[in-house]
């Protein structure tokens, strides 16, 4: 564990604080993690699936991760973004919490 945490910043959102509540009342206080930054790397952060794997290794609360796909075509990307927006905006806050966050990941050939 010490090796995995050394020189890394784990990024998460603190939820469930009754004094600072979100739109949705969460059933418990916790930190929900979503990113890992290698402190001395030129990369902004680790790939999402690498971060989730690390969080799960230590049984940390983690956001749900779902890939929309890989894109080489701008129009296809825009169509899928519009579809995702339509889906998320039609969901109930009560059932699906507060929405979604989209990460754009530039994948290099070595990744």
N, CA, C and O of each residue as an XYZ file, in Angstrom:
444
protein
N       0.830     -1.188      0.000
C       0.000      0.000      0.000
C       0.881      1.259      0.000
O       0.625      2.213     -0.735
N       1.906      1.236      0.830
C       2.796      2.396      0.915
C       3.414      2.700     -0.446
O       3.523      3.863     -0.835
N       3.819      1.655     -1.170
C       4.407      1.835     -2.491
C       3.398      2.458     -3.461
O       3.744      3.365     -4.218
N       2.151      1.974     -3.439
C       1.119      2.491     -4.342
C       0.728      3.935     -4.039
O       0.293      4.659     -4.935
N       0.878      4.358     -2.788
C       0.474      5.709     -2.408
C       1.622      6.728     -2.475
O       1.380      7.935     -2.479
N       2.867      6.242     -2.527
C       4.014      7.143     -2.525
C       4.078      7.956     -3.811
O       3.960      7.407     -4.906
N       4.266      9.267     -3.676
C       4.403     10.205     -4.795
C       3.178     10.248     -5.709
O       3.293     10.520     -6.904
N       2.026      9.979     -5.142
C       0.764     10.039     -5.885
C      -0.243     10.855     -5.082
O      -0.229     10.870     -3.851
N      -1.108     11.524     -5.814
C      -2.237     12.222     -5.202
C      -3.514     11.529     -5.644
O      -3.772     11.387     -6.839
N      -4.301     11.106     -4.689
C      -5.595     10.488     -4.972
C      -6.637     11.598     -4.888
O      -6.690     12.334     -3.904
N      -7.463     11.714     -5.921
C      -8.438     12.793     -6.017
C      -9.839     12.213     -5.838
O     -10.201     11.221     -6.469
N     -10.614     12.848     -4.971
C     -11.968     12.376     -4.726
C     -12.864     13.495     -4.265
O     -12.428     14.629     -4.065
N     -14.111     13.159     -4.102
C     -15.113     14.117     -3.638
C     -15.673     13.637     -2.307
O     -16.102     12.491     -2.175
N     -15.663     14.526     -1.327
C     -16.213     14.219     -0.012
C     -17.720     14.403     -0.082
O     -18.201     15.498     -0.372
N     -18.471     13.335      0.182
C     -19.937     13.403      0.115
C     -20.547     12.991      1.446
O     -19.905     12.325      2.259
N     -21.780     13.391      1.654
C     -22.539     12.951      2.822
C     -22.402     13.803      4.057
O     -23.004     13.477      5.080
N     -21.640     14.878      4.018
C     -21.505     15.757      5.176
C     -22.839     16.470      5.394
O     -23.274     17.228      4.527
N     -23.503     16.244      6.544
C     -24.814     16.867      6.758
C     -24.753     18.395      6.811
O     -25.775     19.050      6.601
N     -23.592     18.976      7.085
C     -23.456     20.418      7.119
C     -23.200     21.051      5.759
O     -23.330     22.265      5.606
N     -22.844     20.251      4.788
C     -22.516     20.737      3.436
C     -23.107     19.785      2.412
O     -22.376     19.188      1.621
N     -24.406     19.643      2.422
C     -25.055     18.624      1.608
C     -25.175     19.019      0.144
O     -25.358     20.192     -0.179
N     -25.071     18.043     -0.729
C     -25.317     18.197     -2.156
C     -26.832     18.238     -2.397
O     -27.618     18.193     -1.450
N     -27.223     18.320     -3.638
C     -28.643     18.232     -3.974
C     -29.227     16.905     -3.520
O     -30.380     16.833     -3.094
N     -28.437     15.878     -3.615
C     -28.849     14.545     -3.196
C     -28.329     14.302     -1.788
O     -27.172     14.597     -1.488
N     -29.174     13.771     -0.933
C     -28.732     13.446      0.422
C     -28.121     12.046      0.399
O     -28.823     11.049      0.227
N     -26.820     11.992      0.574
C     -26.122     10.715      0.539
C     -26.294      9.996      1.867
O     -26.356     10.643      2.913
N     -26.372      8.669      1.846
C     -26.660      7.911      3.065
C     -25.513      7.841      4.060
O     -25.721      7.457      5.211
N     -24.294      8.208      3.634
C     -23.154      8.129      4.552
C     -22.075      9.101      4.112
O     -22.057      9.557      2.969
N     -21.189      9.405      5.024
C     -20.045     10.253      4.710
C     -18.925      9.382      4.167
O     -18.601      8.340      4.738
N     -18.343      9.813      3.071
C     -17.224      9.076      2.481
C     -16.527      9.964      1.462
O     -17.010     11.047      1.132
N     -15.421      9.508      0.983
C     -14.765     10.134     -0.166
C     -14.925      9.173     -1.333
O     -14.567      7.999     -1.238
N     -15.463      9.678     -2.426
C     -15.612      8.881     -3.644
C     -14.476      9.305     -4.574
O     -14.426     10.447     -5.033
N     -13.578      8.379     -4.841
C     -12.375      8.695     -5.613
C     -12.620      8.570     -7.110
O     -13.437      7.767     -7.560
N     -11.880      9.397     -7.881
C     -12.047      9.357     -9.329
C     -10.767      9.600    -10.126
O     -10.800      9.471    -11.350
N      -9.663      9.938     -9.509
C      -8.437     10.175    -10.286
C      -7.204      9.924     -9.424
O      -7.239     10.033     -8.198
N      -6.112      9.585    -10.110
C      -4.803      9.428     -9.471
C      -3.804     10.245    -10.279
O      -3.736     10.141    -11.503
N      -3.040     11.051     -9.572
C      -2.011     11.867    -10.207
C      -0.658     11.377     -9.715
O      -0.404     11.313     -8.512
N       0.204     11.033    -10.662
C       1.591     10.730    -10.302
C       2.301     12.072    -10.176
O       2.458     12.793    -11.161
N       2.724     12.398     -8.977
C       3.210     13.749     -8.668
C       4.382     14.215     -9.517
O       4.541     15.417     -9.734
N       5.205     13.297    -10.002
C       6.388     13.704    -10.741
C       6.340     13.302    -12.218
O       7.375     13.191    -12.875
N       5.146     13.091    -12.719
C       4.966     12.703    -14.118
C       4.571     13.920    -14.954
O       3.989     14.873    -14.437
N       4.887     13.881    -16.232
C       4.467     14.946    -17.141
C       3.006     14.784    -17.547
O       2.396     15.722    -18.062
N       2.440     13.589    -17.316
C       1.029     13.345    -17.636
C       0.153     14.038    -16.599
O       0.529     14.164    -15.433
N      -1.008     14.481    -17.035
C      -1.925     15.160    -16.119
C      -2.393     14.207    -15.031
O      -2.373     14.552    -13.849
N      -2.816     13.011    -15.423
C      -3.215     12.003    -14.435
C      -3.170     10.634    -15.093
O      -2.993     10.518    -16.306
N      -3.333      9.603    -14.282
C      -3.355      8.241    -14.808
C      -4.620      8.034    -15.629
O      -5.595      8.772    -15.483
N      -4.594      7.034    -16.484
C      -5.796      6.692    -17.236
C      -6.899      6.291    -16.261
O      -6.614      5.681    -15.231
N      -8.150      6.622    -16.567
C      -9.249      6.334    -15.634
C      -9.322      4.879    -15.192
O      -9.533      4.602    -14.011
N      -9.152      3.955    -16.116
C      -9.257      2.539    -15.739
C      -8.118      2.113    -14.818
O      -8.302      1.215    -13.997
N      -6.944      2.737    -14.936
C      -5.837      2.440    -14.026
C      -6.156      2.949    -12.621
O      -5.884      2.274    -11.628
N      -6.732      4.141    -12.551
C      -7.100      4.716    -11.258
C      -8.164      3.856    -10.572
O      -8.041      3.546     -9.387
N      -9.193      3.476    -11.303
C     -10.266      2.659    -10.722
C      -9.708      1.329    -10.221
O     -10.093      0.860     -9.150
N      -8.823      0.734    -10.972
C      -8.213     -0.527    -10.549
C      -7.463     -0.362     -9.221
O      -7.553     -1.221     -8.344
N      -6.734      0.729     -9.081
C      -6.000      0.991     -7.847
C      -6.958      1.223     -6.673
O      -6.730      0.712     -5.576
N      -8.025      1.989     -6.901
C      -9.004      2.234     -5.832
C      -9.661      0.928     -5.385
O      -9.834      0.687     -4.190
N     -10.019      0.102     -6.342
C     -10.678     -1.163     -6.008
C      -9.735     -2.110     -5.283
O     -10.166     -2.892     -4.435
N      -8.451     -2.041     -5.614
C      -7.454     -2.877     -4.946
C      -7.495     -2.660     -3.436
O      -7.302     -3.599     -2.663
N      -7.745     -1.423     -3.020
C      -7.773     -1.088     -1.592
C      -9.183     -0.871     -1.065
O      -9.370     -0.325      0.022
N     -10.173     -1.302     -1.840
C     -11.583     -1.237     -1.439
C     -12.029      0.183     -1.067
O     -12.781      0.386     -0.114
N     -11.547      1.156     -1.842
C     -11.957      2.543     -1.662
C     -13.228      2.790     -2.472
O     -13.452      2.150     -3.500
N     -14.050      3.713     -2.006
C     -15.228      4.089     -2.780
C     -14.774      4.783     -4.056
O     -13.886      5.635     -4.031
N     -15.386      4.413     -5.154
C     -14.949      4.908     -6.454
C     -16.168      5.236     -7.313
O     -17.221      4.612     -7.181
N     -16.012      6.216     -8.185
C     -17.094      6.571     -9.096
C     -17.318      5.434    -10.090
O     -16.432      4.608    -10.311
N     -18.493      5.400    -10.678
C     -18.788      4.443    -11.730
C     -18.139      4.947    -13.016
O     -18.272      6.118    -13.372
N     -17.452      4.074    -13.691
C     -16.740      4.441    -14.914
C     -17.348      3.686    -16.087
O     -17.503      2.465    -16.045
N     -17.689      4.426    -17.126
C     -18.258      3.821    -18.324
C     -17.661      4.525    -19.546
O     -17.746      5.747    -19.666
N     -17.073      3.767    -20.426
C     -16.469      4.352    -21.627
C     -17.528      4.568    -22.697
O     -18.365      3.699    -22.939
N     -17.486      5.718    -23.326
C     -18.373      5.989    -24.461
C     -17.758      5.472    -25.747
O     -18.457      5.349    -26.752
N     -16.475      5.169    -25.743
C     -15.822      4.637    -26.926
C     -14.573      5.408    -27.293
O     -14.169      6.339    -26.596
N     -13.978      5.013    -28.383
C     -12.811      5.685    -28.937
C     -13.241      6.389    -30.214
O     -14.041      5.857    -30.984
N     -12.716      7.578    -30.437
C     -13.179      8.384    -31.568
C     -12.018      8.906    -32.396
O     -11.029      9.420    -31.874
N     -12.170      8.757    -33.696
C     -11.275      9.383    -34.659
C     -12.049     10.362    -35.524
O     -11.466     11.104    -36.314
N     -13.368     10.358    -35.369
C     -14.243     11.181    -36.196
C     -14.988     12.184    -35.306
O     -15.733     11.791    -34.408
N     -14.783     13.461    -35.560
C     -15.358     14.527    -34.739
C     -16.892     14.507    -34.750
O     -17.515     14.678    -33.701
N     -17.501     14.302    -35.905
C     -18.963     14.288    -35.992
C     -19.552     13.131    -35.189
O     -20.581     13.292    -34.533
N     -18.912     11.977    -35.234
C     -19.368     10.824    -34.444
C     -19.266     11.131    -32.949
O     -20.165     10.785    -32.182
N     -18.189     11.770    -32.538
C     -18.026     12.172    -31.149
C     -19.154     13.117    -30.731
O     -19.751     12.939    -29.669
N     -19.445     14.116    -31.559
C     -20.517     15.062    -31.235
C     -21.867     14.372    -31.131
O     -22.650     14.682    -30.233
N     -22.150     13.447    -32.028
C     -23.420     12.706    -31.972
C     -23.535     11.926    -30.670
O     -24.587     11.934    -30.032
N     -22.462     11.256    -30.273
C     -22.498     10.476    -29.034
C     -22.573     11.370    -27.799
O     -23.228     11.012    -26.820
N     -21.916     12.519    -27.832
C     -22.022     13.460    -26.716
C     -23.454     13.968    -26.575
O     -23.964     14.098    -25.462
N     -24.096     14.254    -27.696
C     -25.487     14.700    -27.649
C     -26.391     13.612    -27.090
O     -27.287     13.893    -26.294
N     -26.161     12.375    -27.502
C     -26.953     11.249    -26.979
C     -26.761     11.088    -25.477
O     -27.722     10.867    -24.739
N     -25.524     11.199    -25.034
C     -25.239     11.078    -23.600
C     -25.891     12.219    -22.824
O     -26.454     11.999    -21.752
N     -25.817     13.425    -23.356
C     -26.468     14.574    -22.727
C     -27.971     14.343    -22.612
O     -28.561     14.583    -21.559
N     -28.584     13.880    -23.690
C     -30.030     13.624    -23.677
C     -30.385     12.584    -22.624
O     -31.378     12.732    -21.912
N     -29.572     11.528    -22.523
C     -29.828     10.461    -21.552
C     -29.714     10.988    -20.122
O     -30.617     10.782    -19.311
N     -28.616     11.661    -19.815
C     -28.378     12.137    -18.451
C     -29.396     13.203    -18.050
O     -29.876     13.201    -16.917
N     -29.725     14.100    -18.955
C     -30.652     15.188    -18.608
C     -32.072     14.699    -18.397
O     -32.883     15.413    -17.808
N     -32.394     13.494    -18.865
C     -33.749     12.975    -18.672
C     -33.876     12.113    -17.422
O     -34.982     11.702    -17.072
N     -32.765     11.831    -16.740
C     -32.791     10.979    -15.553
C     -33.257     11.758    -14.322
O     -33.101     12.976    -14.244
N     -33.821     11.043    -13.382
C     -34.284     11.617    -12.128
C     -33.109     11.827    -11.169
O     -32.277     10.935    -11.001
N     -33.043     12.996    -10.548
C     -32.009     13.250     -9.533
C     -32.162     12.256     -8.385
O     -31.167     11.798     -7.824
N     -33.377     11.929     -8.042
C     -33.637     10.999     -6.940
C     -33.037      9.624     -7.223
O     -32.485      8.990     -6.324
N     -33.144      9.160     -8.474
C     -32.687      7.820     -8.813
C     -31.233      7.761     -9.256
O     -30.543      6.778     -8.984
N     -30.767      8.785     -9.925
C     -29.443      8.736    -10.538
C     -28.467      9.753     -9.960
O     -27.400      9.992    -10.525
N     -28.833     10.341     -8.847
C     -28.008     11.336     -8.172
C     -27.889     12.610     -8.998
O     -28.868     13.024     -9.620
N     -26.735     13.233     -9.022
C     -26.634     14.601     -9.533
C     -26.186     14.748    -10.975
O     -26.012     15.874    -11.441
N     -25.998     13.680    -11.682
C     -25.596     13.817    -13.073
C     -24.389     12.975    -13.402
O     -24.191     11.897    -12.842
N     -23.584     13.477    -14.316
C     -22.433     12.721    -14.784
C     -21.295     13.675    -15.092
O     -21.500     14.864    -15.334
N     -20.111     13.133    -15.077
C     -18.914     13.881    -15.464
C     -18.308     13.147    -16.648
O     -18.181     11.923    -16.638
N     -17.938     13.907    -17.661
C     -17.311     13.302    -18.832
C     -15.839     13.690    -18.853
O     -15.487     14.865    -18.745
N     -14.993     12.686    -18.994
C     -13.558     12.906    -19.118
C     -13.157     12.640    -20.559
O     -13.527     11.619    -21.139
N     -12.417     13.543    -21.118
C     -11.856     13.349    -22.446
C     -10.418     12.883    -22.243
O      -9.608     13.565    -21.616
N     -10.122     11.705    -22.787
C      -8.816     11.108    -22.581
C      -8.101     11.013    -23.919
O      -8.589     10.371    -24.849
N      -6.960     11.645    -24.009
C      -6.114     11.518    -25.188
C      -5.206     10.322    -24.954
O      -4.378     10.324    -24.044
N      -5.368      9.319    -25.772
C      -4.591      8.098    -25.601
C      -3.412      8.128    -26.577
O      -3.575      8.301    -27.785
N      -2.238      7.956    -26.011
C      -1.025      7.897    -26.813
C      -0.753      6.438    -27.173
O      -1.270      5.532    -26.520
N       0.024      6.217    -28.169
C       0.289      4.848    -28.631
C       0.895      3.977    -27.532
O       0.657      2.769    -27.515
N       1.668      4.554    -26.618
C       2.245      3.728    -25.546
C       1.228      3.335    -24.490
O       1.495      2.445    -23.682
N       0.047      3.988    -24.479
C      -1.011      3.631    -23.536
C      -2.011      2.696    -24.185
O      -2.978      2.284    -23.544
